Amino acid sequence: MSEVKDDQYWMKVALAFADKAEAENEIPVGAVVVKDGEMIAAGWNRSITCHDPSAHAEMMAIREAGKVVENYRLIDCTLYVTLEPCPMCAGLLVHSRLSRVVFGASDAKTGAAGSIMNLLQHEKLNHQLEVTSGVLSEVCGEKLSAFFKRRRQEIKAAKKLKNGST
């Protein structure tokens, strides 16, 4: 398979984990770690469920991958994630020594892989990652947009109910 087809395949796998997050009423972001063409770990957003602000999809997948390879350095591994990493996750990815990050939707509010800053390729850090952006971006972005649209409608309906309006 070509790299583009591989990237699309693994992003679809990450999207399936985003569905797990959404099923738990979490922001639908999924991530997978791939080494030598095999998935070695996966994660999805669990911040609400775990009462843990660090329980982002990337964090969960990287923690699992470290246990699988029995090393905190994930050399020759690629992370596929449906949303551009935030600064916290970008720092984690640099420290984990991943070779590459592939993400779907850009994040204009907290994106740290090029949207508002680029920690993954910052020349002053001791490690830089190869970054591929925009893989299945429309599908990834639509999943997030639909989630937040539904969430806003639920909040609006709850307010109406609380206020006794119909």
C-alpha positions in Angstrom: 0.0 0.0 0.0 1.1 3.6 -0.6 1.7 5.9 2.3 -1.4 7.9 1.4 -3.6 4.8 1.4 -1.9 3.6 4.7 -2.6 7.0 6.2 -6.2 6.9 5.2 -6.6 3.3 6.5 -5.2 4.1 9.9 -7.1 7.4 10.1 -10.3 5.3 9.6 -9.2 3.1 12.5 -8.6 6.2 14.6 -12.1 7.4 13.6 -13.6 4.2 15.0 -12.0 5.0 18.4 -13.4 8.5 18.1 -16.8 6.8 17.9 -16.0 5.1 21.2 -15.3 8.5 22.8 -18.6 9.8 21.5 -20.5 6.7 22.8 -19.1 7.8 26.3 -20.3 11.4 25.7 -16.7 12.5 25.3 -15.4 14.8 22.6 -15.0 12.3 19.6 -11.3 12.1 19.2 -9.5 8.8 18.5 -5.8 7.9 18.1 -3.8 4.8 17.2 -0.1 4.1 17.4 1.4 2.1 14.5 4.8 0.4 14.4 6.0 -1.7 11.4 2.5 -1.6 9.8 0.8 -2.9 12.9 -1.4 -1.1 15.5 0.3 -1.4 18.9 -2.0 0.9 20.9 -5.2 3.0 20.7 -6.9 5.6 22.7 -9.9 7.9 22.7 -10.8 10.9 24.7 -11.6 10.0 28.3 -11.2 13.3 30.2 -14.8 13.4 31.4 -15.1 9.7 32.2 -11.8 9.6 34.0 -12.0 13.0 35.7 -8.6 13.7 34.2 -7.8 16.7 32.0 -4.8 14.8 30.6 -6.9 11.9 29.3 -6.8 12.9 25.7 -6.8 10.3 22.9 -3.1 10.8 22.2 -2.2 10.5 25.9 -4.1 7.3 26.3 -2.6 5.8 23.1 0.9 6.8 24.0 0.6 5.4 27.5 -0.5 2.1 26.1 2.1 2.0 23.4 4.9 2.6 26.0 3.7 -0.4 27.9 3.6 -2.5 24.7 7.1 -1.7 23.6 8.3 -1.5 27.2 10.0 1.8 26.6 8.9 5.4 26.9 10.6 6.1 23.6 8.4 5.2 20.7 11.1 5.3 18.0 9.9 4.3 14.5 6.2 4.7 15.5 3.5 6.8 13.9 0.6 8.3 15.8 -2.7 8.8 13.8 -5.2 11.1 15.5 -8.4 12.6 14.3 -7.8 16.1 15.7 -4.6 18.2 15.7 -2.7 17.7 19.0 -3.0 20.4 21.6 0.1 21.8 23.3 0.0 19.3 26.2 -0.2 16.4 23.7 2.4 17.9 21.4 4.8 18.0 24.3 4.1 14.4 25.1 4.7 13.4 21.4 8.0 15.1 21.3 9.1 13.4 24.6 8.0 10.1 23.4 10.3 10.4 20.3 7.6 9.4 17.9 8.8 9.5 14.3 5.7 10.8 12.8 2.2 12.3 13.5 -0.7 12.2 11.1 -3.8 14.1 12.0 -7.2 14.8 10.4 -8.9 18.0 11.4 -7.0 21.1 12.2 -7.7 22.9 15.5 -7.8 26.7 15.2 -8.2 27.1 18.9 -5.5 24.9 20.5 -3.7 23.2 17.6 0.0 22.8 18.3 1.1 21.1 15.1 0.8 24.2 12.9 -2.5 25.9 13.5 -1.6 28.3 16.3 1.9 27.0 17.0 4.1 24.2 15.9 5.7 22.4 18.9 6.1 19.2 17.0 8.8 20.8 14.7 10.2 23.5 17.0 13.8 24.0 16.2 14.8 24.6 19.8 13.4 21.2 21.0 15.6 18.2 21.1 13.3 16.1 18.8 11.2 17.1 15.8 8.5 14.9 14.3 7.4 14.5 10.7 3.9 15.9 10.5 1.2 15.0 7.9 -2.0 17.0 8.3 -5.4 16.9 6.7 -5.9 13.2 6.3 -9.6 12.6 6.0 -10.0 16.1 7.5 -13.6 16.6 6.3 -14.7 13.3 7.9 -12.8 14.1 11.1 -14.1 17.7 11.2 -17.7 16.8 10.5 -17.6 14.2 13.4 -16.5 17.0 15.8 -18.9 19.6 14.3 -21.9 17.3 14.6 -20.9 16.4 18.2 -20.7 20.0 19.3 -23.9 20.9 17.4 -25.7 18.2 19.3 -24.2 19.2 22.6 -25.3 22.8 22.1 -28.9 21.7 21.3 -28.9 19.5 24.4 -27.8 22.4 26.6 -30.4 24.7 25.0 -33.1 22.1 25.6 -32.1 21.6 29.2 -32.2 25.3 29.8 -35.7 25.6 28.3 -36.8 22.7 30.5 -35.3 24.2 33.6 -37.0 27.5 32.9 -40.3 25.8 32.3 -40.5 26.9 28.7 -41.7 24.8 25.8 
